[in-house]
């Protein structure tokens, strides 16, 4: 068997594993770990074969442009250094190897594997199909009081489906809903007539989008709602002709679900009912208090407490919630210091520079519609993460880095469709 055949088979295997990861992500944490680790392992083997054949070392980071590699390496470096002064070095070491390095390699693996329109479309369809199944499972949970996939019970009237918490389901649905919404709006344009000639196909995409939107509403996750609204705004910025239908979708969403959240959760979009917050049933409210605790930790530990140690340190403080601060950025600053947070934001800004312009100028086809949708969903998640622990969820963090790899691959693909000018970002 020739080297080229081995490389091609390894490449296909990695792609299949990434698709499997997209499918099992909302259902099984173990499946996420297994599929992700296997995909990274095979990808690195393939890169090693490529390097040997070329007579030199072919780094895995070759799939990522240098302007993005530099801040990513600095960020990983700070994460690694935090082990030295961690309040629990063993815990931080495990987090560095299993989470930080693993997340970065997943980004590289996705960016280096989803290298064609066909693969981007197939991977996206796997992700959307899985999200639709989970959304239907959430509908069953709302009706019967428990979901079918994992037997999770309805949490105070809030749908969580197979995820551990309604907030987690809400964040996951942002990733799927914005691409589905973008694809739906594109499917009804003139450009899509040659692809979606059958009205039934367009209706199917529209139905999928409606189901995702309804289940997002019944999570009653206000952070996810805010992320969805922000993502919708980004989608309009990327595709201005979506303005009117998106405004109608948002208005309809708020008209339906704002009265329901006041009725079911005794809460408004940005504040809780004082009577409700004083009851014993409240879970997850009082974020300002949690954020103050995080700020105290940042003040007391300027260099950070070490990766994955927030729940250890918070026990020393007087608080009613000895867990996460429901703000991924504050938790990051508490664990790896303000310097670590600044470098991470540098990495995020570099990622936007590398991807946003290319994707915004993408062709008006299915791949372009999905790309702008995923970029809008990613932007929504970055906002939602300031209201929850998205970066620190195994499933959601893997989804975040996986989608970033997809967007990077899409940006590279879009760059090949148009001539490069002096003002274009280097890719």
TAQUIZI-V567706 format. One record per residue. SS is DSSP state (H for helix, E for strand, - for the rest). Layout:
BEGIN
ss = [SS,SS]
END
This chain:
BEGIN
ss = [-,-,H,H,H,H,H,H,H,H,H,H,H,H,H,H,H,H,H,H,H,H,H,H,-,-,-,-,H,H,H,H,H,H,H,H,H,H,H,H,H,H,H,H,H,H,H,H,H,H,H,H,H,-,-,-,-,-,-,H,H,H,H,-,-,H,H,H,H,H,H,H,H,H,H,H,H,H,H,H,H,-,-,-,-,-,-,-,H,H,H,H,H,H,H,H,H,H,H,H,H,H,H,H,H,H,H,H,H,H,H,H,H,-,-,-,H,H,H,H,H,H,H,H,H,H,H,H,H,H,H,H,H,H,H,H,H,H,H,H,H,H,H,H,-,E,-,-,-,-,-,-,E,-,E,-,-,E,-,-,-,-,-,-,-,H,H,H,H,H,H,H,H,H,H,H,H,H,H,H,H,H,H,H,H,H,H,-,-,H,H,H,-,-,-,-,-,-,H,H,H,H,H,H,H,H,H,H,H,H,H,H,H,H,H,H,H,H,H,-,-,H,H,H,H,H,H,H,H,H,H,H,H,H,H,H,H,H,-,H,H,H,H,H,H,H,H,H,H,H,H,H,H,H,H,H,H,H,H,H,H,H,H,H,-,-,E,-,-,-,-,E,-,H,H,H,H,-,-,-,-,-,-,-,-,-,H,H,H,H,H,H,H,H,H,H,H,H,H,H,-,-,-,-,-,-,-,-,-,H,H,H,H,H,H,H,-,-,-,-,-,-,-,-,-,-,-,H,H,H,H,H,H,H,H,H,H,H,H,H,H,H,H,H,H,H,H,H,H,H,H,H,H,H,H,H,H,H,H,H,-,-,-,-,-,H,H,H,H,H,H,H,H,H,H,H,H,H,H,H,H,H,H,H,-,-,-,-,-,H,H,H,-,H,H,H,H,H,H,H,H,H,H,H,H,H,H,H,H,H,H,H,H,H,H,H,H,-,-,-,-,-,-,-,-,-,-]
END
